Amino acid sequence: MNLPLTPHDPYLRTYTEPEIASLLRELHERGEPFGIRWGSAHVNGATVHLGDTTLATFLNLLELLRRASRT
């Protein structure tokens, strides 16, 4: 991802629940060293709940964590 995603980006509609669940686990793993805990985001069976945020915000944060781990 090069540019930040917006909440209305059509690309976001391509994600499936299992993909988002996997990305959420990655966010928790990558965020742990930075003290980032997203307690309102969780997987409940086959459904992913991101709390009061958008998928775009979630993916943008994950991208920042990925970049931080490369430096």
N, C-alpha and C positions, 0 to 999 in steps of 0.2 A: 504494500500500500504506500503510495507516495503522498497523496494529499489527504487531509482529514475528510472523513465521510460526514455527510449531513443526514439528519433523521429521515429525509425523504428520498435518499439515494435508492434507485431501483435495484442496485446491486444487493442491497440488504435482503431482498425478497428471495434470494437464491439459497440462503442458509436454511438448513434443516435443524430440527431440535437436537438430534444427536451431535451435529457439528458444533452447535452453540454450547452444548454441555461439555464437549471436549475442550473448546476454547475457554470456557469458564474454569475448568480444572487447570488449564495452562496459566490463566491469569492469576489464580490463587497461588500456584507454585512460583511464578515469576515475581509476584508482588510481595511474597513473604519476606525476602531479604530487605525490602524497602519499608516494611511495616504496613503495607497496604492490605487491608482486610475488607472485603466487600461482603459484609454479613447479610445484607438484604438480597444478595444474588445467590441462588441455590437451584439445585436440580431436585425436582419432586417427581419421581418416577420417570416418565418420558417428557415431562414439561419443564422448561427452564424459566425461572422467574428472575428478572434482573432488578427487581425493586422499582424505584421511581425513576429509572433512567431509560434511555433509548439504546437500542442495539448499536447505533452509530457511536455513542459515547463509550460504550463498553469496548467496541473494537478499536477505537482511537486510543483508549488507555492501554489496551493490550499491545498495540503497535509501539507506543512509547516505552513500555516495559521491555519489549523485544529489543529495541534500539539501545536501551540502557544496558542490557546484558551483553551487547556486542562490544561495548567500550571498555 
